[in-house]
Amino acid sequence: MAKFSTKTNPKYFHKSQLKFYFILTPIAIFMMLPIIFIFSQAFKPVDELFLYPPRFLVRRPTLANFYELFQVTRASTIPVSRYLMNSIITAFFTVLFTIIISVFAGYALSKKEFKAKQFVFTVNNLALMFVPIAVIIPRYLIVQNLGLIDTFLINILSLIAMPIGVFLVKQFIDQIPDALIDAALVDGANDFQIIFNIIIPMLKPAISTVGILAFQVAWNSAEASTYYINNENLKTFAFYVSNLTQATGNTVAGQGISAAAGLIMFVPNLILFIIMQSRVMNTMAYSGIK
């Protein structure tokens, strides 16, 4: 007889679980349709892309769209690989610095006492209400006054301030007993030792979630390349994709190339979330988000 567990996510199958599969399987299939469509579009030849009535699945898959994507800038001095490398570097350092800032700020707001602590946390939460386009003018003035216009550094600096990351980490650190921190202080540990030896090992789910969010923002963002950078060598792949149809000069042929580029933009986000999804769920459960 199959073993059965009453846990939220049981390891063994039991016939009583069939009702959940009956409900969730159609929902899962329905939610997978956009993902299947993205893959299907990327491998469609041009005649299938404009076929009427349109087909959901590709009949004659081809890699021509990907070949054309990397050949479209052959006549240009800037290859597609340059945009991709800029995005990879930007995403890596954005994730790294966002995690560091979120952990240090979350620890200070959760376990340290200082004047205006609640005010700082309230300002951080208020920042969640503002979409980037609403503050684009003051942000541009700040970037200009700092002399960061047309620098690669602005690709990273414009993205590392992530209020949701600070909020998630702070809420997660709130679950760590103060007695554990006090014991470390009594043993002579300083704040850096506490963060790296106690806090971070216990924050793996939260750090994974912040990393995913930071990667998605950095990988998909074309804001810095659009508003702060004029040098084409410094722009990201997301900016290149957003202007791909104009770059090809052919709206028909450009659709296949855009579909291939869209798949390249989508796959890293999908892989990262599949790998880290369990930690994301744990973070949401402990952060107070219902």
LUMKE-457380 format. One record per residue (C-alpha): residue in three letters; z, y, x. Coordinates in Angstrom, 2 decimals, decimal comma, always signed. Layout:
N
ALA;Z;Y;X $
...
//
This chain:
290
MET;+0,00;+0,00;+0,00 $
ALA;-0,89;+3,46;+1,29 $
LYS;+2,00;+5,60;+2,33 $
PHE;+2,61;+8,73;+0,38 $
SER;+4,33;+11,94;+1,40 $
THR;+5,57;+14,71;-0,83 $
LYS;+4,94;+17,35;+1,83 $
THR;+2,65;+20,30;+1,13 $
ASN;-0,02;+18,81;+3,37 $
PRO;+0,55;+15,00;+3,30 $
LYS;-0,90;+12,79;+6,01 $
TYR;-1,66;+9,84;+3,75 $
PHE;-3,82;+9,44;+0,68 $
HIS;-2,41;+8,51;-2,71 $
LYS;-4,20;+8,13;-6,02 $
SER;-2,08;+10,93;-7,46 $
GLN;-4,02;+13,31;-5,20 $
LEU;-7,31;+12,58;-7,00 $
LYS;-6,69;+15,38;-9,50 $
PHE;-6,60;+17,89;-6,64 $
TYR;-9,84;+16,58;-5,16 $
PHE;-11,44;+16,73;-8,61 $
ILE;-10,63;+20,45;-8,88 $
LEU;-10,98;+21,55;-5,25 $
THR;-14,17;+19,70;-4,27 $
PRO;-16,49;+21,72;-6,60 $
ILE;-14,77;+24,94;-5,48 $
ALA;-15,21;+24,02;-1,81 $
ILE;-18,90;+23,19;-2,34 $
PHE;-19,45;+26,48;-4,16 $
MET;-17,75;+28,44;-1,36 $
MET;-19,85;+26,66;+1,26 $
LEU;-23,13;+27,77;-0,34 $
PRO;-23,26;+31,16;+1,49 $
ILE;-22,65;+29,41;+4,82 $
ILE;-25,42;+26,90;+4,12 $
PHE;-27,72;+29,75;+3,10 $
ILE;-27,09;+31,65;+6,37 $
PHE;-28,03;+28,57;+8,42 $
SER;-31,02;+27,82;+6,21 $
GLN;-32,41;+31,36;+6,46 $
ALA;-32,19;+31,41;+10,24 $
PHE;-34,41;+28,33;+10,58 $
LYS;-36,99;+29,24;+7,93 $
PRO;-40,54;+30,10;+9,04 $
VAL;-41,86;+33,46;+7,87 $
ASP;-43,85;+32,01;+4,98 $
GLU;-40,72;+30,36;+3,53 $
LEU;-38,67;+33,52;+3,92 $
PHE;-41,02;+35,34;+1,52 $
LEU;-41,81;+32,38;-0,71 $
TYR;-41,64;+33,01;-4,48 $
PRO;-39,74;+31,56;-6,19 $
PRO;-37,41;+31,50;-3,18 $
ARG;-36,03;+28,22;-1,84 $
PHE;-32,36;+27,85;-1,02 $
LEU;-32,87;+25,20;+1,67 $
VAL;-35,42;+25,27;+4,46 $
ARG;-38,28;+22,75;+4,17 $
ARG;-39,85;+23,12;+7,62 $
PRO;-37,08;+24,20;+10,05 $
THR;-38,21;+26,06;+13,15 $
LEU;-36,69;+27,78;+16,17 $
ALA;-39,41;+30,45;+16,18 $
ASN;-37,05;+33,12;+14,84 $
PHE;-34,70;+32,63;+17,81 $
TYR;-37,56;+32,69;+20,32 $
GLU;-38,85;+35,92;+18,81 $
LEU;-35,34;+37,41;+18,84 $
PHE;-35,12;+37,09;+22,61 $
GLN;-38,75;+38,06;+23,16 $
VAL;-38,77;+41,18;+20,99 $
THR;-37,21;+43,25;+23,79 $
ARG;-39,32;+41,72;+26,54 $
ALA;-41,33;+44,95;+26,78 $
SER;-38,11;+46,93;+26,85 $
THR;-35,94;+47,58;+29,89 $
ILE;-32,90;+46,26;+27,97 $
PRO;-32,94;+42,54;+27,03 $
VAL;-31,05;+41,03;+24,11 $
SER;-28,76;+39,30;+26,60 $
ARG;-27,41;+42,70;+27,66 $
TYR;-26,30;+43,47;+24,11 $
LEU;-24,76;+40,02;+23,81 $
MET;-22,88;+40,37;+27,09 $
ASN;-21,57;+43,79;+26,03 $
SER;-20,27;+42,25;+22,79 $
ILE;-18,65;+39,31;+24,59 $
ILE;-16,86;+41,58;+27,08 $
THR;-15,81;+43,97;+24,31 $
ALA;-14,49;+41,14;+22,12 $
PHE;-12,56;+39,51;+25,00 $
PHE;-10,71;+42,63;+26,11 $
THR;-10,20;+43,86;+22,54 $
VAL;-8,50;+40,58;+21,60 $
LEU;-6,40;+40,63;+24,79 $
PHE;-5,15;+44,21;+24,44 $
THR;-4,70;+44,00;+20,67 $
ILE;-2,44;+40,96;+21,06 $
ILE;-0,42;+42,66;+23,81 $
ILE;+0,03;+45,86;+21,81 $
SER;+0,86;+44,00;+18,60 $
VAL;+3,47;+41,79;+20,28 $
PHE;+5,21;+44,62;+22,13 $
ALA;+5,12;+46,98;+19,13 $
GLY;+6,20;+44,22;+16,73 $
TYR;+9,12;+43,29;+18,96 $
ALA;+10,27;+46,90;+19,24 $
LEU;+10,02;+47,49;+15,49 $
SER;+11,78;+44,24;+14,67 $
LYS;+14,55;+43,80;+17,24 $
LYS;+15,15;+47,20;+18,84 $
GLU;+17,03;+50,15;+17,39 $
PHE;+15,70;+53,67;+18,00 $
LYS;+15,38;+56,95;+16,16 $
ALA;+12,56;+57,18;+13,58 $
LYS;+11,99;+53,41;+13,75 $
GLN;+11,42;+53,15;+9,99 $
PHE;+9,18;+56,21;+10,04 $
VAL;+6,95;+54,67;+12,74 $
PHE;+6,65;+51,43;+10,78 $
THR;+5,82;+53,39;+7,61 $
VAL;+3,09;+55,31;+9,45 $
ASN;+1,68;+52,01;+10,71 $
ASN;+1,58;+50,65;+7,15 $
LEU;-0,01;+53,84;+5,83 $
ALA;-2,77;+53,43;+8,41 $
LEU;-3,78;+50,25;+6,57 $
MET;-4,95;+52,44;+3,68 $
PHE;-7,59;+54,34;+5,67 $
VAL;-11,06;+52,94;+6,19 $
PRO;-12,64;+53,90;+9,55 $
ILE;-15,29;+56,15;+7,98 $
ALA;-12,56;+58,34;+6,45 $
VAL;-11,24;+59,33;+9,89 $
ILE;-14,49;+59,28;+11,84 $
ILE;-14,49;+63,05;+12,51 $
PRO;-10,96;+63,32;+14,00 $
ARG;-11,58;+60,12;+15,95 $
TYR;-14,79;+61,56;+17,39 $
LEU;-12,99;+64,77;+18,41 $
ILE;-10,27;+62,75;+20,15 $
VAL;-12,82;+60,62;+21,99 $
GLN;-14,75;+63,71;+23,02 $
ASN;-11,65;+65,52;+24,30 $
LEU;-10,67;+62,45;+26,32 $
GLY;-14,09;+62,43;+27,97 $
LEU;-14,92;+58,92;+26,75 $
ILE;-18,29;+59,71;+25,19 $
ASP;-21,01;+57,46;+26,63 $
THR;-18,57;+55,14;+28,42 $
PHE;-18,25;+51,38;+27,98 $
LEU;-14,48;+51,75;+27,70 $
ILE;-14,77;+53,34;+24,27 $
ASN;-16,15;+50,07;+22,89 $
ILE;-12,70;+48,60;+23,54 $
LEU;-10,36;+51,56;+23,08 $
SER;-11,73;+52,40;+19,64 $
LEU;-10,74;+48,95;+18,34 $
ILE;-7,40;+47,99;+19,92 $
ALA;-5,27;+49,99;+17,47 $
MET;-4,86;+47,40;+14,69 $
PRO;-2,07;+48,22;+12,18 $
ILE;-2,42;+44,86;+10,42 $
GLY;-1,72;+43,11;+13,74 $
VAL;+1,49;+45,06;+14,28 $
PHE;+2,55;+44,38;+10,70 $
LEU;+1,93;+40,62;+10,89 $
VAL;+3,67;+40,21;+14,24 $
LYS;+6,64;+42,34;+13,19 $
GLN;+7,13;+40,34;+10,00 $
PHE;+6,92;+37,10;+11,96 $
ILE;+9,44;+38,26;+14,61 $
ASP;+11,82;+39,17;+11,78 $
GLN;+12,20;+35,40;+11,21 $
ILE;+13,56;+34,89;+14,75 $
PRO;+17,42;+34,97;+14,71 $
ASP;+18,99;+37,98;+16,37 $
ALA;+21,53;+35,61;+17,91 $
LEU;+18,78;+34,08;+20,05 $
ILE;+17,85;+37,49;+21,43 $
ASP;+21,51;+38,42;+21,98 $
ALA;+22,10;+35,17;+23,88 $
ALA;+19,18;+35,95;+26,16 $
LEU;+20,52;+39,45;+26,80 $
VAL;+23,96;+38,05;+27,63 $
ASP;+22,31;+35,71;+30,15 $
GLY;+20,81;+38,75;+31,85 $
ALA;+17,26;+38,62;+30,53 $
ASN;+15,41;+41,91;+30,12 $
ASP;+13,00;+42,78;+27,33 $
PHE;+9,93;+41,58;+29,22 $
GLN;+11,53;+38,21;+29,95 $
ILE;+12,55;+37,89;+26,30 $
ILE;+9,04;+38,68;+25,10 $
PHE;+7,23;+36,33;+27,47 $
ASN;+9,74;+33,46;+27,54 $
ILE;+11,11;+33,50;+23,97 $
ILE;+9,06;+35,62;+21,58 $
ILE;+5,50;+34,70;+22,57 $
PRO;+6,04;+30,89;+22,57 $
MET;+7,40;+31,22;+19,03 $
LEU;+4,57;+33,50;+17,90 $
LYS;+1,58;+31,22;+18,45 $
PRO;+0,51;+31,23;+14,76 $
ALA;+0,82;+35,02;+14,48 $
ILE;-0,92;+35,60;+17,81 $
SER;-3,75;+33,29;+16,75 $
THR;-4,17;+35,23;+13,51 $
VAL;-4,17;+38,61;+15,25 $
GLY;-6,65;+37,24;+17,78 $
ILE;-9,01;+36,10;+15,02 $
LEU;-8,80;+39,44;+13,23 $
ALA;-9,32;+41,38;+16,46 $
PHE;-12,28;+39,20;+17,43 $
GLN;-13,93;+39,65;+14,04 $
VAL;-13,52;+43,42;+14,22 $
ALA;-14,80;+43,64;+17,80 $
TRP;-17,68;+41,19;+17,36 $
ASN;-18,95;+42,77;+14,14 $
SER;-18,29;+46,43;+14,91 $
ALA;-21,17;+48,79;+15,66 $
GLU;-19,12;+51,96;+15,19 $
ALA;-18,64;+52,86;+18,85 $
SER;-22,29;+52,19;+19,68 $
THR;-23,39;+54,33;+16,74 $
TYR;-21,10;+57,36;+17,08 $
TYR;-19,84;+57,51;+20,66 $
ILE;-22,54;+55,96;+22,87 $
ASN;-26,05;+57,21;+23,59 $
ASN;-26,77;+54,98;+26,60 $
GLU;-28,57;+51,90;+25,27 $
ASN;-27,22;+49,76;+28,14 $
LEU;-23,68;+50,15;+26,79 $
LYS;-24,32;+49,25;+23,17 $
THR;-23,26;+45,98;+21,51 $
PHE;-25,14;+43,16;+19,82 $
ALA;-23,80;+44,20;+16,40 $
PHE;-25,52;+47,57;+16,80 $
TYR;-28,73;+45,86;+17,90 $
VAL;-28,66;+43,60;+14,83 $
SER;-28,06;+46,52;+12,48 $
ASN;-31,19;+48,24;+13,83 $
LEU;-33,26;+45,10;+14,35 $
THR;-35,84;+45,66;+11,61 $
GLN;-36,61;+49,13;+12,93 $
ALA;-36,75;+47,83;+16,51 $
THR;-39,39;+45,23;+15,65 $
GLY;-41,59;+47,79;+13,92 $
ASN;-42,57;+45,08;+11,44 $
THR;-40,40;+44,60;+8,38 $
VAL;-42,01;+41,23;+7,56 $
ALA;-41,66;+39,58;+10,96 $
GLY;-38,33;+41,32;+11,43 $
GLN;-36,74;+39,40;+8,56 $
GLY;-36,87;+36,09;+10,42 $
ILE;-35,51;+37,68;+13,57 $
SER;-32,74;+39,35;+11,55 $
ALA;-31,82;+36,00;+10,00 $
ALA;-31,53;+34,41;+13,45 $
ALA;-29,47;+37,31;+14,74 $
GLY;-27,24;+37,14;+11,67 $
LEU;-26,53;+33,47;+12,40 $
ILE;-25,59;+34,29;+15,99 $
MET;-23,21;+36,93;+14,67 $
PHE;-21,70;+34,51;+12,15 $
VAL;-21,22;+31,30;+14,15 $
PRO;-18,48;+32,52;+16,57 $
ASN;-16,38;+33,77;+13,64 $
LEU;-16,81;+30,45;+11,83 $
ILE;-15,90;+28,31;+14,86 $
LEU;-12,87;+30,43;+15,71 $
PHE;-11,51;+30,29;+12,18 $
ILE;-12,04;+26,51;+11,88 $
ILE;-10,09;+25,96;+15,09 $
MET;-7,28;+28,36;+14,20 $
GLN;-7,08;+28,03;+10,40 $
SER;-3,78;+26,11;+10,32 $
ARG;-2,06;+28,79;+12,39 $
VAL;-3,49;+31,50;+10,15 $
MET;-1,97;+29,81;+7,10 $
ASN;+1,41;+29,58;+8,83 $
THR;+1,29;+33,28;+9,68 $
MET;+0,54;+34,27;+6,10 $
ALA;+3,38;+32,09;+4,86 $
TYR;+5,96;+33,70;+7,17 $
SER;+4,71;+37,30;+7,14 $
GLY;+5,68;+38,11;+3,58 $
ILE;+2,08;+38,20;+2,28 $
LYS;+1,80;+36,33;-1,01 $
//
